């Protein structure tokens, strides 16, 4: 090590600036780490015969094993994506609506930065195209609607991720003010059977699937990833009531066009 120091000192000032530039570019383009949880293969009950019409009928769905992010994507993580990829796709798809007053990521000078105090809150105002692009950027994908529901409820048909007990403020952020989100991972008592967090309330979540009637069939075109059809959203948001944050709710009353953002729709990734 002592033999290398004189060589480093002999570097010219422009060379040092170039090294610092390369290091800073690598740091800026670093992809955020996604902590994931493995969901085992097997069948589970999807939907509910006691729910709304679009939650019926309850039916069995068999899935291969997959992994899903433990928490939703945050404002800070999505800002990293915007700084590398940008807010518009190659074909003109809008990834993020920063002009809406509910957005918590903004362009400051030449960089996208999460608002102070909201860095670890779930990102919202992301379009389905933006959610899909982010997940692909980190080497993942959006979960299917069936994968999301299994990760949320397990195999015992429970109403909420934590069981059948009604929600309270120790388990989820719900029935609250407009855009009154909490940081991700804030409610460990609300974990699903597999330990996945924030699957009830705080922010609805995009899934890959088009919004179509049950039974779920991945081969009927609902998993066509070219966009176009209205997409399903799951989990409920911070302003949802107790009946809207169940494991089977499908966000039927939201505006879910894939090219638009929404004040309480975020996402998480799977693989």
N, C-alpha and C positions, 0 to 999 in steps of 0.2 A: 504493500500500500504506500509506503514511504517513497518507493521508487517512482510511483505514478504521479505524485503530487507536482513535481517540477514540470512534467509534461503538460499537465492541466493548466499550470500557471503560464505556460508559453502560448496558450491559445490567444488569438487576437480578439479584440472586443467584438467585431462583427460576427466572428465564429461563435462566441458565447451567446450573442443575441439570437443567432439562428438556432442554437440548441434549446434555448429557453422557449423560442417560438414553437418548435416541434413538440416539446414537452407539454406546453399549454394546449396545443391543438389536440394531442392525444388525450389529455385530461378532459377537455371540453366535449370530446366525442365518446367518452367512456359511457357504456350502457349501464343503466342502473341494475343492481342485483335484484333478482326476484326470488324471494324465499317461497318454495313450493311445498305442497303436501301431496303425497301419493294417495290416490283413491283406488282401492282394489277393484279388480274385474268382478263382474257378477250382475245379477238382475236386481232391480228395485221397483217399487211402486211409484209411478209418475202420475201426477194429477190427483184430483179429489172428486168423489161423487157428491160431496157436501159443499163444494165451492161454487164459484160463478160458472156460467155456461161454458166459457172457454177453458176452464180447468177440468172439464169432464170429457170422457169418462176416466176414472182411475184405471190404469193399465200397467202391465209389466213391461219393462224395457231392459234389455241386456246390454251391458257396455263392456268394452275392453278397459284394462287399467289405464289410468291417465294421471297426470299431475296438474294441480291448480294452484294459483298464487294464494298464499295465506291471507293476504289483505288486498284491497283494491289499489290501483295505481294512484299515486299522490300528485298534487300540483307540482311539487319539486321534480318528480320523476318525469312528468310530462313536459315540463320546461326544458329538461335535458334533451328530450326528443325533438322539440321544436327548434332548438338551437342547432341541431345537426341536420334534420330532415326538412324542416320548414312547416308552415301551416297550410300548404296547399299541395295536393298530390300531382303526379306527372300528367294526369288526365283532367286536371282542374278540380278534383274533389276537395272540398273544404274540410280540413281536419279539425278545426277549432274555431269557435266564435268568441274572439276576445273583445268584440264590441258590446256584447251583452253585459249588463251591470252585474250579473251573477258570476261572471268569469273571475277567477282568482289567479290567473297567470296573464302577465302583460308584457309588451315589448318596451323595454327601457333602453333607449339608445339603439344599440344593435343586438341586444341580447334579450331573450325571454326570461323573465324572472317571476317566481311565485311571490304573491303578496306576503308581506311580513305577517307572521302568525298563522298563515294558511298553508305553509309548506307541506305539512304532513296530513292535511285533509284530503279526502278523495277529490280528484279532479272532476269537474263537470263542464258542461258546454262543449264536450267532445262529440263529434259525429261518429256514427258507426264506422265510416271509412277511416277516421282518425284513430279509433280504438284498434281496428284491424291492423293499420299500418304500424302503430306502436308495438303491438304484440309481435309482429313479424320482425321489427327492428331488433327486439331482444331475443330473437330465435324461438318465439312461441307463437300462439294463435289465440283467438277468442274461444272460450268454451262453447260447446253446443248447448242448447237449452236443456237437453237431457243430462249432460254432464254437470251443468250448474246445479240442477235440482238434486241430483244424487249427492253431490258434495255438500249441499245444504241440509238435507234431511236424512241421509243414510238409507238404511233398508227397513226401518220400522214404521214408515209412513207418518212420521211426526208432523205436527202443524207448524212448529217453529224450529229453527236450528237447534235450540237447546232442549226441546221437548214439547209438551202440550200445554204447559203453563202459560198464562197470559203474559205479555211483555211488561217490563218495568224499566226504570231508568238505569238499572245496573246491567241490562242486557243489550240495549239498543238505543239509538237516537231516532226518535219518531215523534209524530204529533207535535212538532216544534215549528219554529218560525221559518220563513222563506230563506233558503240557503244557509240555514243555521246548522252547518255540518260540524262534526267532531273529528279529531285526528283518527286515522285508521288504527286499529288495534286497541282502541280505548275501552272496549267491552269484552274482556276475556270470558265473562260469565255467559255471553251470548254465543259461544263457539258451537260449531256444528259437531256431530259425532266424530268427525275426523280431525277436529281442531282448526277448521277454517273459520276465519273471523269476518265480522261485518257483512254477513249475508242476510241480515234483516235490518232495514232502515239505513239511515245516513245518506246513501245515494243509490238509486236504481242502477242496474248494471246491464250494459249491452251484452248480448250473446250472439253467436254466429248465425243462429237460426232465423229464418223468416217466420213471421207470425201467421201460423196456419192452424186449422182445427186439429184436435186430437182424434185418434191415437197418433203419437209421435212416430214418424217414419223418416229416417234419414235419407231414404232413397226416393222420396217423392218430390224433390226439388227444393225443399226448404233449406238445405245446406249448400245451395248454389252460392258461391262466394263472390259473384260478380256484382252484388248489390241489386238495387231496384225495389224489390218488395219491402213493405214495412217489416221491421225486425222486432223480435221479442226483447223485452227488458224484464229483469227479475229483481226481487229482493225488497222493493219499496225504498222510499227516500226519507229524508229528515222531516218532511211535512206530511208523511203518510200516516193514516190511522192504523190501529192494531190489526184490523182485518186486511190491510194492504201490505203487510210485511211478512206474510206467511210464506212457507216454502213453495207454495203452488201458484201464487199470484203471478200474472203475466203482463201487468202494466197496460191493460186494455184501454185506459183512458188517457194515456200519454201521447204526445206527438212524437212518433218514432220513425219518421222518414230517415233513411240512412245517411242522407247528406246534411242533416240538421243537427245542431247542438240543442241541449235542453238544460234548464237550470238545475235539475236534480238527477241527471243521468251520467254515470261514470262507467267504469269497467274494471275487470281484472283479466289476467291472461292464464292460459293453460298450455299443456303440451302432452 
